[in-house]
Amino acid sequence: MAHSQQSGKFIERFAGWVIIQWGWRAALIAFVSGAVSALAMAPFDLFPVLFVTLPILVWLIDGSTGPVDAGFFRRLWPAVKIGWIFGFGYFLAGLWWLGMAFLVDGEEFILLLPFAVVALPAGLALFWALGAAIARIFWSDGWRRIVALAVGLSLVELLRGSILTGFPWNTIGYAAMPTPMLMQSASVIGVYGITPLALLVFSSPGIFAASSSIRPRRVRALLTIALLLTIAHVGFGAWRLSDATDKTVENVSIRIVQPGISQNEKWQEGKEMEIFNRYLTLSAKTSANGKSIGDVTHLIWPESAFPFLLTRNRAAIAAIAALLPSKTTLITGAMRAEPPTADQDYGNTFNSLFVINGDGEIIAAQDKVHLVPFGEYLPFQSQLEAIGLSQLTRLRGGFTPGFQRRNIELANAPAFVPLICYEVVFPGNVRGEGVTPGWIVNLTNDAWFGKTPGPYQHIRQALVRSVEEGLPLVRAANTGISVVGDSFGRIKNIMPLGTIGAIDSPLPVALQSTIFSRFGLLAYWLILLIFISSLTFGKRSGMPKLH
């Protein structure tokens, strides 16, 4: 008991020191705390750091008071600045690896490197600035300011994943899901639902700064709620996994090919057939457990596997037909092009997924619906091209988005959801139209980012989508990480980052459905309603006004 009291006093003294900081010292503390917070994400998964950094954010907002006689927005401004600086540190440290893509072609895109490394995190930090402002409106002494921060930041995290096509990368709720056991709550409330609860739990030590002005039992009440939420999160995961099945779909055998082609090698002139032959060789090779291509029902190649237009290369189609046994289906990424219409200078090009049967016939296709800004297209494409800019793929006019995602039916396996690259990172926007799917096929190419945290963050988000939807994940990545995961986010087979080869695996069975797959963001809004109601009740009970 004495030890816990001493710990509480130490936290109070530290909080008091943080609160009185201002100017460049407060800015430095906010930036460093935000940057350290990025360690909570994959591949580091050091989520305990948030028990320090998020309370520091609470205390910095405690000290970010504007002039009492100033207008409403001027009084909010100090909190806005703190929120932006903290967010800038978080996104800069968590997304610096995006700059690697601008170094693939050397000097051609070097001028855009500052945008990826600095400007994008600065723009994303505007959402956290807004979140801090929302929180400051409801701010008061005691536990309500912890709830206010959870409301403000979880609201803007949803906005960040939606506005301007959305970029929900590293949503803070992922910090609470580093292992399959801790992912299971996503099957009920999704990552967005976990986010406000995670913010409440991680920020809870911030209550100690105000403990002298509120009753100790209220401090204990908040910490008890945080503890109970943590126990429920862990306990539900353990319970759900205790009943998890290891069943697989009968008569389905998958082979994923990971060719390990570097991005600057992929489009080198004269290397087209060398690259294509690598796919053929890896696909046909007998595995360590004695499986041949004849034992494989579904062969999976990654995003944009061909450094040419497959539909215009008869020799390549003939080679695929020669490779595939009659019962084997190839699912592969490929570019698809349409000729220009009368009012176009060039036709539309799509980043697509093809399904090819044993006769070499393309029997199904799906165009990528959610394109990557600056990677596959430019905002204001024609205007920016006119001044000499282009997206990373250097495709005139950029890629054209697909109209609608549809699940793809197969004759010899359950239907699947086709997700290309980062389409898999959008919670609640996975299942396509049509027949009920039995698995997710995610084709990607993370070679742009080398051996950085990016590919690890990407696969973590893909696994959480699998848990949310109750669907097994089959992921083929050019340089890794390629996996077969079950509906509980457990990796059954894996090809690590930077390796070349192929993995064989059965297909795990899908769950009938999950609460999240049926109701989507409903739980998220219910949680926010409860949080906001507690703040509103507090105001009616005489909660101090913004000062």
C-alpha positions in Angstrom: 0.0 0.0 0.0 2.8 2.4 1.0 4.6 1.5 -2.3 1.6 2.4 -4.4 1.1 5.7 -2.5 4.8 6.6 -3.2 4.3 5.7 -6.9 1.3 7.9 -7.0 3.2 10.8 -5.4 6.0 10.4 -7.9 3.6 10.5 -10.8 2.0 13.6 -9.4 5.3 15.4 -9.0 6.3 14.4 -12.6 2.9 15.5 -13.9 3.3 18.8 -12.1 6.6 19.4 -13.8 5.2 18.6 -17.2 2.2 20.8 -16.7 4.2 23.9 -16.0 6.4 23.5 -19.1 5.7 26.0 -21.9 7.2 27.3 -25.1 9.9 25.2 -26.8 10.2 22.9 -23.8 6.6 21.9 -23.9 6.9 21.5 -27.7 9.9 19.2 -27.3 8.2 17.1 -24.7 5.1 16.7 -27.0 7.2 15.8 -30.0 9.4 13.3 -28.3 6.4 11.7 -26.5 4.6 11.4 -29.9 7.6 9.9 -31.5 8.1 7.4 -28.7 4.4 6.4 -29.0 5.1 5.0 -32.5 7.1 2.2 -30.7 3.7 0.8 -29.7 3.1 -0.3 -33.3 4.6 -3.2 -35.2 7.3 -4.5 -35.5 8.3 -3.2 -32.0 4.9 -3.7 -30.2 6.2 -1.8 -27.1 2.6 -0.8 -26.2 3.5 -0.1 -22.5 5.2 3.2 -23.6 1.7 4.6 -24.1 1.1 4.4 -20.4 3.7 7.1 -20.2 3.3 9.1 -23.4 -0.4 9.5 -23.4 -0.6 10.7 -19.8 2.1 13.2 -20.7 -0.2 14.4 -23.5 -3.0 14.8 -20.9 -0.7 16.9 -18.6 0.5 19.0 -21.5 -3.1 19.8 -22.4 -3.6 20.5 -18.7 -1.0 23.2 -19.0 -2.2 24.5 -22.4 -4.4 27.3 -21.1 -5.2 30.4 -23.2 -5.9 33.9 -21.8 -9.1 33.9 -19.7 -10.4 37.0 -21.4 -9.6 35.7 -25.0 -12.1 34.4 -27.5 -13.2 30.8 -27.6 -10.8 29.7 -30.4 -7.9 31.6 -29.0 -8.3 29.7 -25.7 -8.3 26.4 -27.6 -5.2 27.3 -29.6 -2.5 26.1 -27.0 -4.2 22.7 -26.9 -4.3 22.6 -30.7 -0.6 23.2 -30.9 0.2 20.5 -28.4 -2.0 18.0 -30.2 -0.4 18.8 -33.6 3.2 18.5 -32.3 2.4 15.3 -30.5 0.7 13.9 -33.6 3.6 15.1 -35.8 6.1 13.2 -33.7 3.9 10.1 -33.8 3.3 10.0 -37.5 6.9 11.1 -38.4 8.4 8.2 -36.3 5.7 5.7 -37.5 5.7 6.5 -41.2 9.2 7.7 -42.1 9.6 4.5 -44.1 7.2 5.9 -46.8 10.2 7.9 -47.9 11.9 4.8 -49.1 9.6 4.6 -52.1 10.8 7.9 -53.3 14.4 6.6 -53.4 13.6 3.7 -55.7 14.2 5.7 -58.9 16.9 7.8 -57.5 16.9 11.5 -58.5 13.6 11.3 -60.4 11.4 11.5 -57.2 14.0 12.9 -54.7 12.1 16.3 -54.7 9.0 14.5 -53.4 10.9 12.9 -50.5 10.2 15.8 -48.1 6.5 15.4 -48.8 6.5 11.7 -47.8 8.8 12.1 -44.8 7.7 15.5 -43.4 4.6 16.9 -45.1 2.4 13.8 -44.9 3.0 13.4 -41.1 2.4 17.1 -40.7 -0.9 16.9 -42.5 -2.0 13.8 -40.6 -1.1 15.6 -37.3 -3.8 18.1 -38.1 -6.3 15.4 -37.1 -4.7 15.0 -33.7 -4.7 18.8 -33.4 -8.5 18.7 -34.0 -8.8 15.8 -31.5 -6.9 17.8 -28.8 -9.2 20.8 -29.5 -12.3 18.6 -29.1 -10.9 17.2 -25.9 -10.1 20.7 -24.5 -13.7 21.8 -25.0 -14.8 19.1 -22.5 -11.7 19.5 -20.3 -12.0 19.6 -16.5 -10.1 18.3 -13.5 -10.3 14.7 -12.7 -11.3 11.6 -14.7 -13.5 13.5 -17.3 -10.4 14.9 -19.1 -9.2 11.3 -19.6 -12.5 10.5 -21.2 -12.5 13.8 -23.2 -9.1 12.8 -24.7 -10.4 9.4 -25.6 -13.4 10.9 -27.3 -11.4 13.6 -29.2 -8.7 11.3 -30.5 -11.0 8.4 -31.4 -13.3 10.7 -33.4 -10.4 12.1 -35.4 -8.9 8.6 -36.0 -12.2 7.7 -37.7 -12.0 10.9 -39.7 -8.4 10.2 -40.7 -9.5 6.9 -42.2 -12.3 8.4 -44.2 -11.6 12.0 -45.4 -9.8 12.5 -48.8 -10.0 8.7 -49.5 -8.7 8.0 -46.0 -5.4 6.9 -44.5 -6.2 4.8 -41.4 -2.6 3.5 -41.1 -1.5 2.9 -37.5 -4.8 3.7 -35.9 -4.0 3.9 -32.2 -6.2 0.9 -31.4 -3.7 -1.4 -33.0 -1.4 -0.9 -30.1 -3.8 -3.0 -28.0 -3.6 -5.9 -30.5 0.0 -7.1 -30.8 -0.9 -10.8 -30.6 -3.8 -13.0 -31.8 -5.1 -13.3 -28.2 -5.3 -9.5 -28.0 -6.9 -9.2 -31.4 -10.1 -11.1 -30.6 -12.0 -8.0 -29.3 -11.9 -6.7 -32.9 -14.4 -9.4 -33.9 -17.0 -7.6 -31.8 -16.1 -3.9 -31.9 -13.4 -3.6 -34.6 -10.2 -1.6 -34.3 -12.2 1.7 -34.2 -14.2 0.4 -31.3 -11.0 -0.7 -29.5 -9.5 2.8 -30.0 -11.5 4.8 -27.5 -11.2 2.1 -24.9 -7.4 1.8 -25.5 -7.0 5.5 -25.2 -8.9 5.5 -21.9 -6.8 2.7 -20.5 -3.4 4.0 -21.7 -4.2 7.6 -20.6 -5.5 6.5 -17.1 -2.3 7.3 -15.2 -2.9 10.9 -16.2 -5.6 11.0 -13.4 -2.9 11.3 -10.8 -2.1 14.9 -11.6 -5.5 16.0 -10.3 -5.8 13.5 -7.5 -5.3 16.3 -4.9 -8.4 18.1 -6.1 -10.8 15.1 -6.4 -11.7 12.3 -4.0 -9.2 9.4 -3.9 -12.1 6.9 -4.5 -12.6 8.5 -7.9 -9.0 8.0 -8.8 -9.4 4.4 -7.8 -12.6 4.1 -9.7 -11.0 5.2 -13.0 -8.0 3.0 -12.5 -10.3 0.1 -11.6 -12.3 0.6 -14.8 -9.1 0.7 -16.8 -8.0 -2.6 -15.2 -11.4 -4.2 -15.8 -11.3 -3.2 -19.5 -7.8 -4.7 -19.7 -8.9 -7.9 -18.0 -12.0 -8.2 -20.3 -9.8 -7.6 -23.4 -7.3 -10.3 -22.4 -9.9 -12.7 -21.0 -12.2 -12.5 -24.0 -9.3 -13.2 -26.3 -8.2 -16.2 -24.2 -11.8 -17.5 -24.1 -12.3 -17.1 -27.8 -9.1 -18.8 -28.8 -9.8 -21.7 -26.4 -12.7 -22.6 -28.7 -10.9 -21.7 -32.0 -10.9 -24.4 -34.6 -8.0 -25.6 -36.7 -10.2 -27.0 -39.4 -9.3 -26.5 -43.0 -11.3 -26.6 -46.3 -11.3 -30.0 -47.8 -9.5 -30.5 -51.2 -8.0 -27.1 -51.2 -4.2 -26.7 -51.3 -2.6 -23.3 -51.6 0.8 -22.3 -52.8 2.0 -18.7 -52.4 5.0 -17.6 -54.4 7.2 -14.8 -53.0 9.7 -13.9 -55.8 11.7 -11.3 -53.9 12.1 -8.9 -56.9 13.5 -5.5 -55.8 11.4 -2.5 -57.0 14.2 -0.9 -59.1 14.8 -4.3 -60.8 11.2 -4.9 -61.6 10.7 -2.4 -64.5 14.2 -2.6 -65.9 14.1 -3.0 -69.7 15.1 -6.4 -70.9 14.4 -8.1 -67.6 10.8 -8.9 -68.3 11.2 -12.6 -69.1 13.8 -13.2 -66.4 11.3 -12.0 -63.8 8.5 -14.0 -65.3 10.6 -17.1 -65.4 11.3 -16.7 -61.7 7.6 -17.0 -61.0 7.4 -20.1 -63.2 10.4 -21.8 -61.6 9.3 -21.1 -58.0 5.7 -22.2 -58.8 6.8 -25.5 -60.4 9.4 -26.4 -57.7 8.7 -29.4 -55.5 8.4 -28.3 -51.9 10.4 -29.6 -49.0 7.4 -31.8 -48.0 7.3 -33.4 -51.4 4.4 -31.4 -52.9 4.5 -30.7 -56.6 2.5 -28.2 -58.6 0.2 -31.1 -59.4 -0.9 -31.2 -55.7 -1.8 -27.5 -55.6 -5.3 -26.3 -56.3 -4.7 -22.6 -56.0 -1.4 -20.9 -56.9 -1.1 -17.3 -55.6 1.2 -14.6 -57.1 1.5 -11.1 -55.7 0.3 -7.7 -56.8 1.3 -6.6 -60.4 3.3 -9.7 -60.9 4.1 -9.1 -64.5 6.4 -6.3 -65.8 4.2 -6.3 -68.9 0.6 -6.4 -69.9 -0.3 -10.1 -69.6 -3.3 -9.9 -72.0 -1.0 -8.7 -74.7 1.7 -11.3 -74.2 0.5 -14.6 -75.8 3.8 -16.3 -75.0 3.4 -15.6 -71.3 -0.2 -16.9 -71.3 0.9 -20.0 -73.1 3.6 -20.5 -70.4 1.1 -20.2 -67.7 -1.2 -22.7 -69.4 1.8 -25.1 -69.7 2.6 -24.6 -66.0 -0.9 -25.1 -64.6 -2.4 -28.6 -64.2 -6.0 -28.8 -65.2 -7.3 -28.6 -61.6 -5.0 -25.7 -60.6 -6.2 -22.1 -60.6 -3.8 -19.1 -60.6 -4.8 -16.0 -58.7 -2.4 -13.2 -59.6 -2.0 -9.5 -59.7 -1.6 -7.9 -63.1 -2.1 -4.6 -64.9 -5.1 -4.3 -67.1 -5.4 -1.7 -69.9 -8.3 -0.3 -72.0 -7.8 1.5 -75.3 -8.5 5.2 -75.2 -11.9 6.5 -76.2 -12.4 9.3 -78.7 -12.0 12.0 -76.0 -8.9 10.5 -74.3 -5.2 10.9 -75.1 -4.5 7.6 -73.5 -6.6 4.7 -72.2 -7.4 3.6 -68.7 -5.0 1.4 -66.8 -6.1 -0.7 -63.8 -4.3 -2.4 -61.0 -6.1 -5.7 -61.2 -6.4 -9.3 -59.9 -6.8 -12.1 -62.4 -8.1 -15.6 -61.9 -6.6 -18.0 -64.6 -7.6 -21.6 -65.0 -5.6 -24.6 -66.1 -6.2 -23.8 -69.8 -4.6 -20.3 -69.4 -8.0 -18.6 -69.6 -8.8 -15.5 -67.5 -12.0 -16.5 -65.9 -12.5 -13.6 -63.5 -10.9 -10.3 -62.7 -11.3 -7.5 -60.2 -9.9 -3.9 -60.5 -8.4 -2.2 -57.4 -11.1 0.2 -56.1 -9.1 2.1 -53.4 -5.9 3.5 -55.0 -2.9 4.8 -53.2 -2.5 8.6 -53.5 0.8 9.7 -55.0 1.7 6.0 -55.5 -1.0 5.1 -58.2 -2.5 8.5 -58.9 -2.0 12.2 -58.2 -4.7 14.4 -56.8 -5.3 17.0 -59.6 -3.6 14.5 -62.0 -3.7 16.5 -65.2 -2.6 19.8 -63.6 0.3 18.3 -61.7 1.4 16.3 -64.8 1.4 19.6 -66.7 4.2 20.9 -64.5 6.2 17.7 -64.8 5.1 15.7 -61.7 4.0 12.1 -61.8 3.1 9.4 -59.3 5.6 6.8 -58.2 4.4 4.3 -60.8 5.2 6.8 -63.6 2.1 5.8 -65.5 0.7 8.6 -67.7 -2.6 9.6 -66.3 -2.3 7.4 -63.3 -4.2 4.2 -62.5 -8.0 4.3 -62.8 -10.0 3.0 -59.8 -12.3 0.0 -60.2 -16.0 0.8 -60.0 -17.0 -1.8 -57.3 -15.5 -4.6 -55.4 -17.2 -8.0 -56.0 -16.4 -11.3 -54.3 -15.0 -13.8 -56.8 -16.6 -17.2 -57.1 -14.5 -20.3 -57.7 -15.5 -23.7 -58.9 -13.2 -25.7 -56.6 -13.0 -23.5 -53.5 -15.1 -21.0 -51.5 -15.6 -17.5 -53.0 -13.0 -15.0 -51.9 -12.7 -11.2 -51.2 -10.1 -9.7 -53.6 -8.1 -7.0 -51.8 -5.1 -5.4 -53.6 -2.3 -3.8 -51.5 -3.6 -1.4 -48.9 -7.2 -2.0 -49.6 -6.9 -4.4 -46.6 -6.2 -1.6 -44.1 -9.8 -0.1 -44.2 -11.9 -1.5 -41.3 -15.5 -2.3 -42.2 -14.8 -1.9 -45.9 -13.7 -5.4 -46.8 -16.5 -7.6 -48.0 -17.5 -7.1 -51.6 -20.8 -7.5 -53.3 -22.2 -10.8 -54.3 -21.8 -14.3 -52.9 -20.7 -14.7 -49.3 -16.9 -15.1 -49.2 -14.9 -17.8 -47.5 -11.5 -16.2 -47.4 -9.6 -13.0 -48.1 -7.0 -12.9 -50.9 -4.6 -9.9 -50.3 -2.1 -9.3 -53.1 0.6 -6.7 -52.4 4.0 -5.4 -53.3 5.9 -3.9 -50.3 9.2 -3.9 -52.2 8.9 -0.1 -52.3 9.7 0.0 -48.6 12.5 -2.5 -48.1 13.2 -4.0 -44.7 11.5 -1.2 -42.7 8.6 -1.2 -40.2 6.2 -0.7 -43.1 5.6 -4.3 -44.2 5.2 -5.4 -40.6 2.6 -2.7 -39.9 0.8 -3.8 -43.2 0.6 -7.4 -42.2 -0.6 -6.6 -38.7 -3.5 -4.6 -40.1 -4.4 -7.4 -42.6 -4.5 -9.9 -39.8 -6.8 -7.7 -37.8 -9.2 -7.4 -40.8 -9.2 -11.2 -40.8 -10.4 -11.2 -37.2 -12.9 -8.5 -37.7 -14.5 -10.3 -40.6 -14.1 -13.9 -39.4 -12.3 -14.8 -42.7 -9.0 -16.5 -43.2 -6.3 -14.5 -44.9 -4.1 -15.6 -47.8 -1.5 -12.9 -48.5 1.0 -12.9 -51.3 3.7 -10.2 -51.1 6.5 -9.7 -53.6 9.3 -9.4 -51.1 7.2 -10.4 -48.0 5.6 -10.8 -45.7 3.4 -13.6 -47.2 1.2 -15.6 -44.9 -1.8 -17.9 -44.5 -3.7 -16.9 -41.4 -6.9 -18.3 -39.9 -10.0 -16.4 -38.9 -8.6 -15.7 -35.5 -5.5 -13.9 -36.8 -3.2 -16.8 -36.1 -0.5 -17.2 -38.7 -0.4 -20.8 -40.0 2.3 -20.5 -42.6 4.6 -17.6 -43.3 7.3 -16.5 -45.7 9.4 -13.8 -43.9 10.3 -10.4 -45.3 13.2 -10.4 -47.8 13.1 -14.1 -48.6 12.6 -15.9 -51.9 10.5 -19.1 -52.3 7.1 -20.5 -51.9 4.9 -21.9 -49.1 2.3 -24.5 -49.3 -0.7 -24.5 -47.0 -4.3 -25.8 -46.6 -7.0 -23.1 -46.4 -8.4 -22.5 -42.9 -12.2 -22.5 -42.7 -14.2 -19.3 -42.3 -16.4 -18.4 -39.4 -20.1 -18.0 -40.2 -19.8 -14.3 -39.3 -18.7 -12.0 -36.5 -20.6 -9.3 -34.6 -18.4 -6.7 -36.3 -19.1 -8.1 -39.8 -22.8 -7.9 -39.1 -23.0 -4.5 -37.4 -19.9 -2.7 -38.4 -19.2 0.6 -36.5 -22.3 0.4 -34.4 -20.3 -0.7 -31.3 -17.9 2.2 -31.9 -20.7 4.7 -31.9 -22.3 3.2 -28.8 -19.0 3.5 -26.9 -18.6 7.1 -28.0 -22.2 7.8 -26.9 -21.5 6.4 -23.4 -18.3 8.5 -23.2 -19.9 11.7 -24.4 -22.9 11.2 -22.1 -20.5 11.0 -19.1 -19.0 14.3 -20.2 -22.3 15.9 -20.7 -23.6 14.7 -17.4 -20.4 16.2 -15.8 -21.1 19.6 -17.3 -24.6 19.6 -15.9 -23.2 18.6 -12.5 -21.1 21.8 -12.5 -18.0 20.7 -14.3 -15.6 23.6 -14.6 -15.7 25.5 -17.9 -12.9 25.8 -20.4 -10.4 28.3 -19.0 
